[in-house]
Amino acid sequence: MRFPDRLGATPTTGPGCSGPGLPRRLALRALFTAAVVGGTAGALAPLLGALRPGRPGAAPTALERFSETYRGRRIEGTATVLVPAHGGGGHPGAPPTVEVRIDGRPLHIMRRADGSFMSLVNHYESFPTLREVARAAVDELGAAQLAVHRG
């Protein structure tokens, strides 16, 4: 049984009331909660997906080594310690080493935070593997040779 308030109106909010304000408030609260949860999941999905092995964008699960002739140039590459894209070191005490050579000359390679690689030749592009960064550098160099750094 509902009782009128002091002014004679039936209350529509508060405990035990089933007026129009309560369902709207619950609906807005549920909508806001769903939006926050959905937004957070959408923002974290690419990050969590990149950490799973076997998925596109995932860190490689084995050390990469290659030696081949590509467009008449000899390219070689090695990664001596696996560096996971999601952080953490490879093997404790061993510094991560990534080396790529084109015709015996070293190509400076950098590892990006997302696990991809870039070189000084292709500084504004990222490549998922060492082989791809080496091939892209050969494509960009054409007939030119890498300079030998003497430091």
Disulfide bonds with the S-S distance in Angstrom:
none
